[in-house]
Amino acid sequence: MFCIGVDVVCRWLDKHSFDDIVDMRYHLLVLYGLFCACNFQVMLYGVVWTFYFILPIISGAERTHVNDTFTLRPNTCLMALEGQTLPIAAPCVEAKQFNERVVKLKSLVLSSSVPLSLWRFWSGNSLNKNKAMVEHLQHYGVISSKKVAEVMEAVDRALFVPDGSPPYLDSPMSIGYNATISAPHMHATCLQLLEENLQPGMRALDIGSGTGYLTACFALMVGPQGHAVGVEHIPELVSSSIQNIEKSAAASLLKEGSLQVHVGDGRLGWPELAPYDAIHVGAAAPEIPQPLIDQLKPGGRMVIPVGNIFQDLKVVDKNLDGSVSVRSETSVRYVPLTTRDAQLRNY
């Protein structure tokens, strides 16, 4: 009965946006109550559901946690949210016993603001230096590439987060305009996936460049003979990202022109400097935009989150013959890749 109920809920979630789900929280709570009456095992998750449905209502908590990113590692306890690489001692039995839909539903439930904030506090608040942040990610296996470590040490994350935010905490952070800067572990993951396509002299495109952090990292990797282009459709973020980069290790590359940031619709890419060896998309698309595939060089690679409620980080490789292969790297949650008006709605 439990599995049937979860499958019904998951099918409904697949067809609705996150805002629809939040608006339906009271109805879902009633539905969950019915599940509890049918199976005692579901009641074990009652505390988590209480955090998700009740506490945000009582406290008036903002729904900023819906913009967070997280990864769900196979056979790892589901409390390890947002791609944290600190595994709980024993693998979760649930991850082995239930099908993929059940695991996804539980990961959504466990990503509520209260438990997540506690996890963040435990996992990263002691990091107070950029190098320590990188060493933290290396220690837990998020970073294995020497080059990626060097670049992330060179580009101080503190220059790219809002004032007052803990810059080295392994967590996504709001940067205004209903946008976020991804958590350090996600930046590291994407840099490693794209490393072979970020060699000196190559071209890289960063869609949804936000504060400019990852664009600056790309620029250092491809060097002065290459090109790193950031595309962001919020003009204010473009202006502030340029200011951030001007204070960073990539300042000279911005001045020389090998690093550029433009205002534009990221779904259309940036044809002026295409084709690109590497493309990174920092927001989730319902499907892979064809213009980005077209602007990917044969032999190139794109990393893009795809999906609505349940998202996967897709690795898109364009083969030398022009054919395209796609694989899923991990489960994530990003803000949606959408129009400027849609993003700024209710901001």
PyMOL commands that set and color helices and strands:
alter all, ss='L'
color gray80, all
select helices_A, chain A and resi 2-14+18-23+25-38+40-43+46-53+55-59+64-67+93-97+100-109+113-124+130-139+146-154+157-160+184-197+213-222+235-246+251-256+266-268+271-273+290-294+340-344
alter helices_A, ss='H'
color red, helices_A
select strands_A, chain A and resi 173-176+179-181+203-207+227-232+259-263+276-281+296-307+311-318+324-332
alter strands_A, ss='S'
color yellow, strands_A
deselect
rebuild
show_as cartoon
